[in-house]
């Protein structure tokens, strides 16, 4: 009777622990679902950042092409200026009618010089724009790096949560198996106590006391496996 009472108390305790384990597993499953949703959102943001970076790179490429065209115009203007200066120098050495040609060449040189100055100012503006675009590109790269690192941390957290759930499930199964073995041992102990009840009064009382003390020790001292071995070995 004492063994059966201890068995009922033990089963009640293990039932409460099993419920707690199941609630814990449900809570971890909820966290896992939230982590997976966050992972999908981070992935989508990463794709958006990637597209924005490609667009910025395309814009930078177009501006570089435009800058190269402006530089070619500058080179052509410089070449024209040199030609005009050479023509002016030759015209100055000529006499008479060549003087008017020299004046026209100087006027053309001034026009070319103004064009050159305008081209240089535009070139400086384009270079500033390119510097600003490069800064934006660097910022986007840093954001992409941050998002990638955050995504990697979320993946690691997801793996840890999955491992915890697996460990809890394995522990729960092992606990159930240990409980089943302990209950079987306690049943055999109770049967032995009942069998001992058919002996003389003094012997029956001694057997019941021995079995009750052993079961009580197994419950309080954590020696259930030892009790099981004793019952199996008779």
C-alpha positions as CSV (number, residue, x, y, z in Angstrom):
1,X,0.0,0.0,0.0
2,X,2.8,2.4,0.8
3,X,4.5,1.6,-2.5
4,X,1.3,2.3,-4.5
5,X,0.8,5.6,-2.6
6,X,4.4,6.6,-3.5
7,X,3.8,5.6,-7.1
8,X,0.6,7.8,-7.3
9,X,2.5,10.8,-5.9
10,X,5.4,10.2,-8.3
11,X,3.1,9.9,-11.4
12,X,1.4,13.2,-10.4
13,X,4.7,14.9,-10.1
14,X,5.9,13.6,-13.4
15,X,2.6,14.6,-15.1
16,X,3.1,18.2,-14.0
17,X,6.7,18.2,-15.2
18,X,5.5,16.8,-18.6
19,X,2.9,19.5,-18.9
20,X,5.6,22.1,-18.1
21,X,7.9,20.6,-20.8
22,X,5.1,20.7,-23.4
23,X,4.3,24.4,-22.6
24,X,8.0,25.2,-22.8
25,X,8.2,23.4,-26.2
26,X,5.1,25.3,-27.5
27,X,6.7,28.6,-26.3
28,X,10.0,27.8,-28.2
29,X,8.0,26.8,-31.3
30,X,6.4,30.3,-31.2
31,X,9.8,32.0,-30.9
32,X,11.1,29.8,-33.8
33,X,8.2,30.9,-36.0
34,X,8.8,34.6,-35.1
35,X,12.6,34.2,-35.9
36,X,11.7,32.6,-39.2
37,X,9.4,35.6,-40.1
38,X,12.1,38.1,-39.1
39,X,14.6,36.2,-41.3
40,X,12.2,36.5,-44.3
41,X,11.8,40.3,-43.6
42,X,15.6,40.8,-43.4
43,X,16.1,38.8,-46.6
44,X,13.6,41.0,-48.4
45,X,15.3,44.2,-47.1
46,X,18.6,42.8,-48.3
47,X,17.2,42.3,-51.8
48,X,15.9,45.9,-51.8
49,X,19.3,47.2,-50.7
50,X,20.9,45.2,-53.5
51,X,18.6,46.7,-56.1
52,X,19.2,50.2,-54.8
53,X,23.0,49.6,-54.9
54,X,22.8,48.4,-58.5
55,X,20.8,51.5,-59.5
56,X,23.3,53.8,-57.8
57,X,26.2,52.0,-59.6
58,X,24.4,52.4,-62.9
59,X,23.9,56.2,-62.2
60,X,27.6,56.5,-61.3
61,X,28.5,54.7,-64.6
62,X,26.4,57.1,-66.6
63,X,28.0,60.1,-64.9
64,X,31.4,58.8,-65.5
65,X,30.6,58.4,-69.2
66,X,29.3,62.0,-69.3
67,X,32.5,63.2,-67.5
68,X,34.7,61.4,-70.1
69,X,32.7,63.2,-72.9
70,X,33.3,66.5,-71.1
71,X,37.0,65.7,-70.8
72,X,37.2,64.9,-74.5
73,X,35.5,68.3,-75.3
74,X,38.1,69.9,-73.0
75,X,41.0,68.2,-74.9
76,X,39.5,69.3,-78.2
77,X,39.1,72.9,-76.9
78,X,42.8,72.9,-75.8
79,X,43.9,71.6,-79.2
80,X,41.9,74.3,-80.9
81,X,43.4,76.9,-78.5
82,X,46.9,75.8,-79.4
83,X,46.1,75.9,-83.1
84,X,44.6,79.4,-82.6
85,X,47.6,80.6,-80.7
86,X,49.9,79.2,-83.4
87,X,47.9,80.9,-86.1
88,X,48.0,84.2,-84.1
89,X,51.8,83.9,-83.7
90,X,52.2,83.3,-87.4
91,X,49.8,86.1,-88.2
92,X,51.7,88.6,-86.0
93,X,54.9,87.8,-88.0
94,X,53.1,88.6,-91.2
95,X,52.7,92.1,-92.4
96,X,49.7,94.1,-93.5
97,X,46.6,92.0,-94.1
98,X,47.8,89.2,-91.8
99,X,47.1,91.6,-88.8
100,X,43.3,91.3,-89.3
101,X,43.6,87.6,-89.4
102,X,45.6,87.7,-86.2
103,X,42.8,89.7,-84.5
104,X,40.2,87.2,-85.6
105,X,42.4,84.4,-84.3
106,X,42.7,86.2,-80.9
107,X,38.9,86.6,-80.8
108,X,38.5,82.9,-81.6
109,X,41.0,82.1,-78.8
110,X,39.0,84.1,-76.3
111,X,35.9,82.2,-77.3
112,X,37.6,78.9,-76.9
113,X,39.1,80.0,-73.6
114,X,35.6,80.9,-72.2
115,X,34.4,77.5,-73.4
116,X,37.3,75.9,-71.7
117,X,36.6,77.7,-68.4
118,X,33.0,76.7,-68.6
119,X,34.0,73.1,-69.3
120,X,36.3,73.1,-66.3
121,X,33.6,74.5,-64.0
122,X,31.2,71.8,-65.3
123,X,33.9,69.2,-64.7
124,X,34.4,70.3,-61.1
125,X,30.6,70.2,-60.6
126,X,30.5,66.6,-62.0
127,X,33.4,65.6,-59.8
128,X,31.5,66.8,-56.7
129,X,28.4,64.9,-57.8
130,X,30.4,61.8,-58.3
131,X,32.0,62.2,-54.8
132,X,28.5,62.5,-53.3
133,X,27.3,59.4,-55.2
134,X,30.4,57.5,-54.0
135,X,29.5,58.4,-50.4
136,X,25.9,57.2,-50.9
137,X,27.3,53.9,-52.4
138,X,29.6,53.5,-49.4
139,X,26.7,54.1,-47.0
140,X,24.6,51.5,-48.9
141,X,27.5,49.0,-48.7
142,X,27.7,49.5,-44.9
143,X,23.9,49.1,-44.6
144,X,24.2,45.9,-46.6
145,X,27.0,44.6,-44.4
146,X,25.0,45.4,-41.3
147,X,21.9,43.6,-42.6
148,X,24.0,40.6,-43.6
149,X,25.5,40.4,-40.1
150,X,22.1,40.7,-38.5
151,X,20.8,38.0,-40.8
152,X,23.6,35.7,-39.8
153,X,22.9,36.3,-36.1
154,X,19.2,35.5,-36.6
155,X,20.2,32.2,-38.5
156,X,22.4,31.3,-35.5
157,X,19.7,32.0,-33.0
158,X,17.3,29.9,-35.1
159,X,19.7,27.0,-35.0
160,X,20.2,27.3,-31.2
161,X,16.4,27.4,-30.7
162,X,16.0,24.3,-32.9
163,X,18.7,22.5,-30.9
164,X,17.1,23.4,-27.6
165,X,13.8,22.1,-28.8
166,X,15.4,18.8,-29.9
167,X,17.2,18.5,-26.5
168,X,14.0,19.1,-24.6
169,X,12.2,16.5,-26.7
170,X,14.9,13.9,-26.2
171,X,15.1,14.7,-22.4
172,X,11.3,14.3,-22.2
173,X,11.4,11.0,-23.9
174,X,14.2,9.7,-21.7
175,X,12.3,10.9,-18.6
176,X,9.2,9.1,-19.7
177,X,11.2,5.9,-20.2
178,X,12.9,6.2,-16.8
179,X,9.5,6.8,-15.2
180,X,8.1,3.7,-16.8
181,X,11.0,1.6,-15.6
182,X,10.7,3.0,-12.1
183,X,6.9,2.3,-12.0
184,X,7.5,-1.3,-13.0
185,X,10.1,-1.6,-10.2
186,X,7.7,-0.2,-7.7
187,X,4.9,-2.6,-8.9
188,X,7.3,-5.5,-8.3
189,X,8.2,-4.1,-4.9
190,X,4.5,-3.9,-4.0
191,X,4.0,-7.5,-5.2
192,X,6.9,-8.7,-3.1
193,X,5.4,-6.8,-0.1
194,X,2.1,-8.4,-0.6
195,X,3.7,-11.8,-0.9
196,X,5.6,-11.2,2.3
197,X,2.3,-10.4,4.0
198,X,1.6,-14.2,4.0
199,X,4.6,-14.8,6.3
200,X,4.6,-14.6,10.1
201,X,3.7,-11.2,11.6
202,X,7.2,-10.3,12.5
203,X,8.6,-11.3,9.1
204,X,5.9,-9.6,7.1
205,X,6.4,-6.3,9.1
206,X,10.2,-6.5,8.5
207,X,9.7,-7.1,4.8
208,X,7.2,-4.3,4.4
209,X,9.5,-2.0,6.3
210,X,12.5,-3.0,4.2
211,X,10.6,-2.4,0.9
212,X,9.0,0.8,2.1
213,X,12.4,2.2,3.2
214,X,14.0,1.2,-0.1
215,X,11.2,2.9,-2.2
216,X,11.3,6.0,0.0
217,X,15.1,6.1,-0.5
218,X,14.7,5.7,-4.2
219,X,12.2,8.6,-4.4
220,X,14.1,11.0,-2.1
221,X,17.7,10.1,-2.9
222,X,17.5,9.6,-6.6
223,X,18.4,5.9,-6.5
224,X,15.6,4.6,-8.7
225,X,17.9,2.9,-11.1
226,X,19.5,1.0,-8.2
227,X,16.0,0.0,-7.0
228,X,15.2,-1.3,-10.5
229,X,18.4,-3.4,-10.6
230,X,17.6,-4.8,-7.2
231,X,14.1,-5.8,-8.2
232,X,15.3,-7.4,-11.5
233,X,18.0,-9.3,-9.7
234,X,15.4,-10.5,-7.0
